[in-house]
Amino acid sequence: MRFTLTPGRWYAMELISPEFGPDVRRCSPVRVDGFRPAGDGSGSFELSFFHAAYPEGVQNKLYNIYTLERQEHYLLGREAGQKQLVLFLELTVEWLEKNFDRQALKNFQRMRAEE
């Protein structure tokens, strides 16, 4: 079975881009709000999501993504018209602890509890 993005579920998202400088990567838990395949067999899809690591007020995002690779445990794509790669994984406690400090973890837990 290949990795699938399902509306209403949370995922780990890693953005990889030269615009981030030497660190090249930004991580965020994301909640998928909508998923719409292009329907033309190209592997492209429109994804609306809540970007938990962004500041309040700019957390709702809409990306057009072209799938580069889709395996059992991840989906790797490129945002249309951008150099940015986007990697989606299952959201795990280990991933959260590796990428965020205690305060960010508490904020995320509070955010999920308020849903």
GIMOLIN-V626846 format. One record per backbone hydrogen bond with DSSP energy under -1.0 kcal/mol. CO is the residue of the C=O (numbers start at 1). NH is the residue of the N-H. If there is no record, write none. Layout:
CO,NH  CO,NH
This chain:
6,9  9,32  11,30  12,89  13,28  14,87  15,26  16,85  17,20  18,21  21,24  24,17  26,15  28,13  29,52  30,11  31,50  32,8  34,48  36,46  43,67  44,38  45,65  46,36  47,63  48,33  48,34  49,61  50,31  51,54  55,58  59,51  61,49  63,47  64,80  65,45  66,78  69,76  71,3  74,71  75,88  76,68  76,69  77,86  78,66  79,82  84,79  85,16  86,77  87,14  88,75  89,12  92,96  93,97  94,98  95,99  96,100  101,105  102,106  103,107  104,108  105,109  106,110  107,111  108,112  109,113  110,114
